[in-house]
Amino acid sequence: MIEFQGVSKTFAGRTAVQALAEVDLSIRDGEFVALLGPSGCGKSTLLNLLAGFEPLSEGHLTFAGQEVRRPGPDRAVVFQEASLFPWLTVWDNVTFGPRVQRRSRAEYEERTREMLRLVGLEAFRDALPAQLSGGMRQRVGIARALVMNPRALLMDEPFGALDAQTRLAMQQLLLDVWQTLGIAVLFVTHDIDEAVLLADRICVMSARPGRITREIQVELPRPRSIDNLITPEFTAYKAMIMAEMKLAHGTH
Ligand SMILES: Nc1ncnc2c1ncn2[C@@H]1O[C@H](COP(=O)(O)OP(=O)(O)OP(=O)(O)O)[C@@H](O)[C@H]1O
């Protein structure tokens, strides 16, 4: 469904920065792919190209057979900060997109109720963002993205600003949401545990200019839960990826 073919991206400026070099990546409908790599390797750039926020410099990028040129409701994005409208309730934040798009009211109201239930926030529909915790705000951000009924969810370090315990709860929530909806997810992270726990496949990126140096299929059984984090199979994947990223003891 998603095809990057020889995609490069250079940011023009006084000193041009090549962020991505000849990236090839295919993602199937319903697949969960994590992009893992050091800070500045171009993970966000790759996600932003797919979101349609930036033009490519070279190569081809298609989504469901169409060249990506601009943002679209088929590709919903979740960032590290939910960036909710502070003066709108949870309900009004989530229904904002469909209202702007003039979608049918009966349809989006039903879908909003469903998504708020899925992220466990039905009881908070009338709350303002300031009355919610960071994890709850991020759950509103996920509901807001899903209410548009996208074919892919693009997540850029969505749990990076959360404390460790909330982060675990959000990882579990995302596993449950993904298992329910079965949509494609491209998930940017620099956390190895997070990538192994969530993804079907991990694409490891090199430092700038970013390329995908290795793809690792994660064969841990589904459905998964955060209990997987303490299994020997999990540790084996983690050790392999640490070695790949030259983080393991004795490899550098
Ligand atoms: N709009 C821009 N103009 C110029 N350079 C940019 C722009 N956006 C990103 N870059 C540069 O491109 C490179 C890749 O950045 P990017 O944000 O994609 O990396 P990243 O892997 O997501 O990093 P992090 O994990 O720190 O978020 C960096 O060197 C960055 O400075």
Ligand as a Chemical Component Dictionary entry (heavy atoms), coordinates in Angstrom:
data_LIG
# 
_chem_comp.id                   LIG 
_chem_comp.type                 NON-POLYMER 
_chem_comp.pdbx_formal_charge   0 
_chem_comp.three_letter_code    LIG 
# 
loop_
_chem_comp_atom.comp_id 
_chem_comp_atom.atom_id 
_chem_comp_atom.alt_atom_id 
_chem_comp_atom.type_symbol 
_chem_comp_atom.charge 
_chem_comp_atom.model_Cartn_x 
_chem_comp_atom.model_Cartn_y 
_chem_comp_atom.model_Cartn_z 
_chem_comp_atom.pdbx_ordinal 
LIG N1  N1  N 0 13.021 21.824 7.463  1  
LIG C1  C1  C 0 14.305 21.488 7.559  2  
LIG N2  N2  N 0 15.289 22.289 7.052  3  
LIG C2  C2  C 0 16.575 21.934 7.117  4  
LIG N3  N3  N 0 17.044 20.795 7.689  5  
LIG C3  C3  C 0 16.123 19.967 8.216  6  
LIG C4  C4  C 0 14.710 20.264 8.188  7  
LIG N4  N4  N 0 14.057 19.235 8.786  8  
LIG C5  C5  C 0 15.008 18.349 9.179  9  
LIG N5  N5  N 0 16.237 18.783 8.828  10 
LIG C6  C6  C 0 17.509 18.063 9.059  11 
LIG O1  O1  O 0 17.410 16.776 8.496  12 
LIG C7  C7  C 0 18.037 15.799 9.342  13 
LIG C8  C8  C 0 17.039 14.734 9.722  14 
LIG O2  O2  O 0 16.075 15.263 10.629 15 
LIG P1  P1  P 0 14.858 14.424 11.222 16 
LIG O3  O3  O 0 14.090 15.314 12.116 17 
LIG O4  O4  O 0 14.156 13.752 10.113 18 
LIG O5  O5  O 0 15.605 13.304 12.089 19 
LIG P2  P2  P 0 15.049 12.299 13.191 20 
LIG O6  O6  O 0 15.700 11.001 12.934 21 
LIG O7  O7  O 0 13.564 12.329 13.174 22 
LIG O8  O8  O 0 15.589 12.916 14.533 23 
LIG P3  P3  P 0 14.972 12.917 16.023 24 
LIG O9  O9  O 0 14.954 11.488 16.480 25 
LIG O10 O10 O 0 15.951 13.757 16.788 26 
LIG O11 O11 O 0 13.610 13.538 15.917 27 
LIG C9  C9  C 0 18.583 16.575 10.526 28 
LIG O12 O12 O 0 19.939 16.823 10.311 29 
LIG C10 C10 C 0 17.793 17.849 10.532 30 
LIG O13 O13 O 0 18.529 18.905 11.075 31 
# 
loop_
_chem_comp_bond.comp_id 
_chem_comp_bond.atom_id_1 
_chem_comp_bond.atom_id_2 
_chem_comp_bond.value_order 
_chem_comp_bond.pdbx_ordinal 
LIG N1  C1  SING 1  
LIG C1  N2  SING 2  
LIG C1  C4  DOUB 3  
LIG N2  C2  DOUB 4  
LIG C2  N3  SING 5  
LIG N3  C3  DOUB 6  
LIG C3  C4  SING 7  
LIG C3  N5  SING 8  
LIG C4  N4  SING 9  
LIG N4  C5  DOUB 10 
LIG C5  N5  SING 11 
LIG N5  C6  SING 12 
LIG C6  O1  SING 13 
LIG C6  C10 SING 14 
LIG O1  C7  SING 15 
LIG C7  C8  SING 16 
LIG C7  C9  SING 17 
LIG C8  O2  SING 18 
LIG O2  P1  SING 19 
LIG P1  O3  DOUB 20 
LIG P1  O4  SING 21 
LIG P1  O5  SING 22 
LIG O5  P2  SING 23 
LIG P2  O6  DOUB 24 
LIG P2  O7  SING 25 
LIG P2  O8  SING 26 
LIG O8  P3  SING 27 
LIG P3  O9  DOUB 28 
LIG P3  O10 SING 29 
LIG P3  O11 SING 30 
LIG C9  O12 SING 31 
LIG C9  C10 SING 32 
LIG C10 O13 SING 33 
# 
